[in-house]
Amino acid sequence: MLGRVGPDQLFFEEVHRFTNEPVPLTTGLHWDVVGLFRETLTGLRAARAALLPDETLVSIGIDSWAVDYGLLDDRGDLVGTPYCYRDARNDAGVRRVHALISPEDLYALNGLQHLSFNTVFQLAADLGTSRAATAASMLLVPDLLGYWLTGERGAEWTNATTTGLVDVSSAQWSTDLAKLVGIPASWLPPLRQPGDRIGTLLPAIAEVTGLPVSTAVVAVGSHDTASAVAAVPADNDSFAYVSSGTWSLVGVETPSPVVSTGSRAAGFTNEGGIDGSNRFLHNVMGLWLLSESLRTWDLDGSTTNLDRLLVAAGDVPDWGPVIDPDDPMFLAPGDIPARITQACLASGQRAPEDRPSMVRCILDSLAAAYARTLADARQLTGKRIDTLHIVGGGGNNALLCRLAARAAGVPVVAGPVEATALGNILVQGRAAGALDGELSVLRALVRDTQALTHYPA
């Protein structure tokens, strides 16, 4: 995305889009991170080509999904191919960590919802392997790409808080936890804050992209949800959000972490946000259920039209079957419709009979999960919630937004769809001096410049 930002303007244009899918290898499920970097360079060339004659590219900011990482050796070379968080190896890492520290004590330390793919469990699964034997440092995916652009290593704070290795009280790496698990403290790079300057382009990168070596690379909310929540167009503090994409991150903002027996039991996590805010949220499986169902259906050679499916799903009678989107059975790639059928039958419900009914089951289940999460968030924080903002790709799904408003009993404001890109651009713009103000000022700019859709409760 190429962004143009100022006190009264916020524009962006897509200059390059590419797919990103995990690759099954003999060793498990991996990411083609070198391919991602190649596409990053292609995108930078496209951005340069899209500049107007009197424009220069001021800075570059990178965000991605959380928890996954690359290991580097003492020369800075990548060790092996980064694993995808959906790989089955994580279970061994969970057992190793929980044998050393109880789930209760781990939550008290890091404030994270238990998810088997949290980085601390993945790193524990790496221990004892040839990868770990040659590793000297660890970089999360956006930091790895930033390193390849600049030669500078570090860890952006909002993303680091998703690893399970940041102390929720100090907001710093917990070297004591790392030592207890067996993770070398040297693997944990210095922390950066959103808005910090990482560095400038390496000469070889400048040559390949056609950009000046002086082009800055700036830390943003490099966890995509941190950037998305920064662009929530709220006009007061009485709101909740759903950052809706592959996952649905459902929660509220709090001034400080909420770490209690109740929040752990309800599966809430505390993650860093822009300007030191706390994202108190629950990870719901999200539109992965729909996209993976579409992929499964397309394997039989048919072409599935999503728009027509959603219209048909809207005509399916209310009060059909629902499943728990958070069930671990839905985490791995594969035949999601068959698993949904299995879950419905196991719970004594009638399984969806056709594809529109399956889609409706997915969306009803997500809406119900959003409503449960908001009820828990109210109880655990005492926070008033008058509006639910749905940002990200799910904001384009009118049926999901209507069902969510009905289930949660509060109005839904949908949009912006590209909230992550906008949050990234806003932080870069503020770092460059094109914007001035706290998070509420950035959100006001989104509210005043972006198209939003309202759904009544």
N, C-alpha and C positions, 0 to 999 in steps of 0.2 A: 504494500500500500504506500502511495505517495501522498503525504499530507501537507496542507497549507493552513497555517493557524495564526491567528492574531486576536486582539481583544474582542473583536466583534465578528470573527469569521472562523469557521472550522470546516474545511473541505478535505475530502480524500478521494483518491481514485485508485482502482485496482490496476496494477501494471503487470502482474504476473501471478498465475495460480497453478498449483501442481498438487498431485496426490501424495499422500503419506500413509503407507500401509506397512504393518509389520511383516517381516519375511521369515517363514519357517525354515530353519536350517537344521542340520543334524544335531546341533547343540541346544536347540530350543528356538524361541521366538525372539527375533532381533529387529532393531531399527537400521535402516540404511542411512546412517547419519552422514556419511560422505556424500551420498546422493542429495541429502537435504542441503548440505553446504553448497554443492554444485548449483542447486536451484536458487539458493540465496544469492549467489554471485550473478546468476542470470537475472534475478529480480532487481539487483542493484544496477545492472546495465540497462534494464528496461526503465528504471526510475530516472536514470541520467538522461535517457533518450526522451523522456516525457517532460523534462524541464523546459520552461519557456526560455527564450533567449537571454532575458535579464535575470534569470534565477540561478542560484547555486544550491546544492544539497547541503544543508546545515549540519545534519546529524543523522545517525542510524540508531534505532532501538530494536531489540530482539525480545520477543516473548514466545513461550511455547507451553506445552503441557508440563505438569510437575513430575517429580519423583525420579525420573530416569536420568541416567548419567553416563559419562564415559570415564574410563580410567586411563591415566597417562603415566608413562614411565619417567625416569629421571631426566631424559632428554626432551620430554614434552611430546613424545609420540603416543598415539592412541594404542592402547592395549586391547586387542580383540575388537569385537563388534558389540556395541551397547545392546543390552537386553531390553525387550519390551516388558512393561510392568504386568502384562497379562500372562507372562510365562509361568509355568507351574513350579519353577524352582523356589518361588517365594515361600512356600510352606515350610521348607527346611530352615529358612532364615527365621521365620516366626518361632519355630520350636527352639532354635538356638538362643534367640534373644530372651524368650520367656523363661527359659531354664536359668537365666542369669538375673533377670529382674521381672517382678510380677507385672501383669497388665495394669494393675491399679497404680503401682509405683511409677511405671512408665508413663501413664497418662498424667499423673501429678507432675512429672518432670517436663513432658513435652506438650501436653494439652491436645494431642491429636486423636481423632477418631481411629479406632483400630481398623486398618486396612492392610491386608497381607502384602500389598506392594509398596508400602511406605519405604523410603530409601534405606532406613536403618535395617529393615529386614532383608532388602536386596543385597546390601553390602555384607551383611552377616552370611548370606548364601554364597557370596564370592570368596569369603575367607577359606583358606586352605586350597584354593585352586591356583593354577599356573598364572591366571590373570592377576590375582592378588599378589602373588610372589614377585611380580615385576612392576607392580604399580607403585607410584610415588605420590600421586595426587588424584583427586576426583573432581570432575566438573559437571554440574548439571547441564542439561542440553542447551539452553540459551547461553550459558556461560562458556560452553565448549565452542559454540559457533562464534561467540564474541572473541574468544581466544584465537581462533583461526583467522579472524579479521585483523586483530591488533597485536597478538603476541602477549597480551596481558591476561593473567589468571586472577580469578576472584569468584565470589559467590554473591549474587544479588539476594538481598535479605528476604523479600516476600516469598521467593521460591525456596530459599534455604529453610524457611519455617515449615515447609511441607515434608521435610526429610525425616523428622522425628529425632534429629540430633541437635536441635536448638532448644535451649532452656527457656521455657515459657516465662520464667520470672526475670531472667537477666536479658533476654532477647539476644543472647550470644551462643556460639557453639558450646555444647556441653562436652568438654573434653573428658570429663569423668565418665559419662555414659559411653563415649567412644572407647575409652580404655577398658571399661568393664566388658563390653561386647567383643573387644579385640580389634577394633578398627583403629589404625594408626592415626594419631592426631594430625600428622603431616598431610593426611589425605584431605583435610578440611581447609579450603583456601580462605583468605581474608574476606570478610563480609563487606558488601557495598550497599548503599541505599539508593532507591530510585532517584534519579536526577544526577547521580555522581557521574563524572566523566571517566570512562574506562580507558580510552586511549584514542589513537588515530590509526588510519589504515596502514598496514604493512606495504612497503613498496610493490611487492609482487601482486597484492590484492588491488592496489590502485591501478596498476597496469592492466590487469584483467578486466576491471570494471569501468575504466576510463574516468574514475573519480580522483580528485586531488588527494595526495597523501595526508593533507591536513584535515580531511573529513573526520569529524568526531564520531565515535561510537559511545553512546550514553546508556547508562543503566536505566531501565524503566521498571515497571512492575512486571518482571520477567515471567512470573507465573501468570498465564493468560487470564485466570480468574481475578487476580489482583488488578490487572489492567481493565478488565470488563467492569468490575465493581466501581472503579474510579470514574467510569463513564455512565453510571446509573443516573438518569436525569431527575433525581429527587429534589423537591423544593423544601423539604424539612427532614427531621430525623425520624419521623414515625413511619418508616418503610421497611419492607423486607425485599429481598431480591432472589431471583433465580437466574443464574448464569447458565443458560440452556444450550447445550451442544451434545457432544458425545456423552458427557456427564451432565447432570443437573446439580449445580451447587446452590443449595437453598439455605438462606440464612439472613442474619442482620449484622449491622455494625455495632460494636461496643467499644468504649474507650479503653478497655483493658481485657485481658483474657478471662474467660469464665471456666474455671476448673473445679468441678465438684463431682460428687458421687452421681448426682442426677444427670449432669451433662455427659459423663462417661457412659452411663447406662443408656442414654438416649442416642448415643453415637454422634455427638457433636465434636467438632474440631475447632481449634483456634489457629488461624493463619494470619500472617502479617499482611497489612494493607498499606496503601499509599499514605504518607504523612504519619506513619506510626499507628494507624488505626488497626483495630482487630476485626477480622472476619470470623464471626462465630457462625458456623454453618455445618450442614450435614450433606455428605456426598450421596446423592441418589443416582442410580445407574444411568438414567437419562436416555437421550434419543439414540444411543447405541442400540437399544432394543429394536428400534424401527429400522435403522440403517442396516443392521446385520440381518434383519428379516428380509429386507429388500434384496440384499446380496444373495441370501439363500434362495429366494424365489427366482432370481435371475439365472441361477445355475442350471435351471431346467430348460434354458434357451428362450424363455418368454421375456417380454419387455414389460416391466411394471411401471405404470404411470402414477407417480405419487399424488399428483394433484387430483386425479380422478378417484384414487383410493381414499383420500381424505374426505372428499365430498360424499362418497358412499359410506364411509365410517361415520360421518355426521348424521346419516339417516338410520343408523343402527339404533334400536330402542335402548333407552336408558336402563341403568341398573343391571348391566351384564356382568360377566365375571371380571374379577380383578386379581392381580398377583402382587407379590412383594418384589418391586424392582431391585431391592438390595440383596436378594438371595444370591449367594455366591455361585449358584448354578448358571447364572446369566453372565458371568464375568468373561469366560473364555470365548474366543470366536467359534462359530459353528451354527448349527440349526436351531436358532432361537425360537421359531414357531413351534418346533417339536417340544422344546423345553417348556414353553408357555402352556402347551396342551398338557404336558405331564404335571405341571404345577397346579393347573386348574382341577384336573381329575383327582390329584392327591388331596386337595382341600375340599373335595366334595362338590365342586362347581361343574357346570356344563362347560366344556371346552368350546372356544370359538369355532364356528362351522365353516367360515370362509375367510378370505383375506381382509375384506372390510371389517369383519367382526374381530379379527386378530389385531388390526390397527386400532380399532376402538378400545379393545382390552388394554393395549399398551398405553394409550393416551389417558384413559380413565385411571389406570394404575399410577401413572406419573402424577396426575392431578391429585389423587388421594394421598400420595406420598408427600406432595408439596403441602397439603392442608395439615397433615399430621406433623410435619416438621415445623410449620409456623406455630401450631398450637404448643408444641414443646418449647420453641424459642420464646414465646410469650411467658410461659410458666418459669423457665429457667433464668430469664433476664429481667422479667417485669417490664419489658419494653412494650410500648403501644405500637401496633401495626395497623395503619390506616390504608396502606396501598402496597400492592405487590408489583414490583417491576420485573418484567421478564426481558432480559437482554440476551443477545446472541441469536443463533439460528432458530431457536424455539419461538422467538418473537414473530417469525414469519408464519408459524403454524396457528392459524386462527382458531381451529377446533381445540387445540391444546390450551390456548389462552382462555377461551370461553369456559372450558371444563375446569380450569384452574380457578378462575374467578368464582364459579359456582361452588366448587368444593371448599375453597378457603374462606368464602364469605366476605371477601374484600375486593374492591375494584382492581383490575389489572391494567397496567400501562406497559404496552409492548414496544420494544425498541430502545435504543438502536440495535439493529441486527449485528452490525460490525462494531460492537461496543469494545471488544478487546483492542482492535486497531485504533479506535478513537482514544481510549485510555493511554495507550502507548504514545500516540501523537501528542496528547495533552501534556504528558510528563516531559517529553522532549522539548515541546514548545516553551514550557515554563523554565526548563533548564537553560534554554537559549536566550531567555529574556523576552520572548515574544508574548508571554502571558505573565501575569503577576497575581498571586492570591492563593488562598487555601483551597481545600478540596471542594468546598461549596461553590466557589467561584468557577472552578473547572466544570462542575456539574451544571451550573446555570448556563454556561456556554453551550453545552450539549443540548440542554432543554430548549434553548432559543434557536438552535440551528438545525436540529435533526427532526425528521418525521417520526411521530409517535402515534400509536393507535390505542384507544381506550376501550376497555371491556367492563361493563357494569357487573357488580356482584350478583 
